[in-house]
Amino acid sequence: QVRLVESGGGSVEAGGSLRLSCAASGYSASHKCMGWFRQARGTEREPVAILISGLAGSTTPSYADSVKGRFTISQDNANGSVYLQMNSLKPDDTAMYYCAAVASRDVWSSCSGLTSQGSAWRTSGRVYWGQGTQVTVSS
């Protein structure tokens, strides 16, 4: 059973920073796909940052255009946690942020290109979700 627990959300002023954490359990595979999605009120959930990890600790991150250069996704290979460092936050970043893990026989096929699809994203893998953590950015 995959379990994801997010933490680190909160309220900040524009230009501030937050770091989200996702503690993962029950998700074991030689190649993994984990990431962060967000859903603002009245909108569809969309991918923000995806991290595909392979053998020997190699990782391939990807980001939505709206957060490139401001957000950084990373992982702790020792415990499987995933993080999202968010800098230069804007009011448009206000949303519920969800940690996600994609289970698939081919994570490259299931996860590559997700961040470029916006709210129309689709994956052939099975997506597990955390409960979400709220991020509010005031102007």
MOTAKA-V515981 format. One record per residue. N is the residue number from 0. OMEGA is omega in whole degrees, 0 to 359 (* if undefined). Layout:
BEGIN
n=N omega=OMEGA
n=N omega=OMEGA
END
This chain:
BEGIN
n=0 omega=179
n=1 omega=178
n=2 omega=181
n=3 omega=181
n=4 omega=181
n=5 omega=173
n=6 omega=174
n=7 omega=178
n=8 omega=179
n=9 omega=181
n=10 omega=178
n=11 omega=174
n=12 omega=178
n=13 omega=182
n=14 omega=181
n=15 omega=183
n=16 omega=172
n=17 omega=176
n=18 omega=178
n=19 omega=178
n=20 omega=177
n=21 omega=177
n=22 omega=184
n=23 omega=174
n=24 omega=179
n=25 omega=181
n=26 omega=183
n=27 omega=179
n=28 omega=179
n=29 omega=176
n=30 omega=184
n=31 omega=174
n=32 omega=177
n=33 omega=181
n=34 omega=179
n=35 omega=175
n=36 omega=175
n=37 omega=180
n=38 omega=175
n=39 omega=182
n=40 omega=177
n=41 omega=180
n=42 omega=177
n=43 omega=177
n=44 omega=181
n=45 omega=179
n=46 omega=179
n=47 omega=181
n=48 omega=181
n=49 omega=178
n=50 omega=175
n=51 omega=181
n=52 omega=182
n=53 omega=182
n=54 omega=177
n=55 omega=175
n=56 omega=180
n=57 omega=180
n=58 omega=177
n=59 omega=178
n=60 omega=171
n=61 omega=186
n=62 omega=170
n=63 omega=182
n=64 omega=185
n=65 omega=183
n=66 omega=181
n=67 omega=180
n=68 omega=180
n=69 omega=182
n=70 omega=177
n=71 omega=177
n=72 omega=180
n=73 omega=179
n=74 omega=174
n=75 omega=184
n=76 omega=184
n=77 omega=184
n=78 omega=176
n=79 omega=179
n=80 omega=178
n=81 omega=184
n=82 omega=173
n=83 omega=176
n=84 omega=183
n=85 omega=179
n=86 omega=178
n=87 omega=185
n=88 omega=181
n=89 omega=176
n=90 omega=179
n=91 omega=177
n=92 omega=179
n=93 omega=183
n=94 omega=167
n=95 omega=181
n=96 omega=183
n=97 omega=171
n=98 omega=181
n=99 omega=173
n=100 omega=182
n=101 omega=177
n=102 omega=183
n=103 omega=175
n=104 omega=180
n=105 omega=184
n=106 omega=179
n=107 omega=179
n=108 omega=185
n=109 omega=189
n=110 omega=181
n=111 omega=176
n=112 omega=182
n=113 omega=186
n=114 omega=178
n=115 omega=185
n=116 omega=180
n=117 omega=183
n=118 omega=178
n=119 omega=184
n=120 omega=176
n=121 omega=176
n=122 omega=178
n=123 omega=180
n=124 omega=176
n=125 omega=184
n=126 omega=173
n=127 omega=184
n=128 omega=167
n=129 omega=184
n=130 omega=178
n=131 omega=176
n=132 omega=186
n=133 omega=173
n=134 omega=180
n=135 omega=181
n=136 omega=181
n=137 omega=182
n=138 omega=*
END
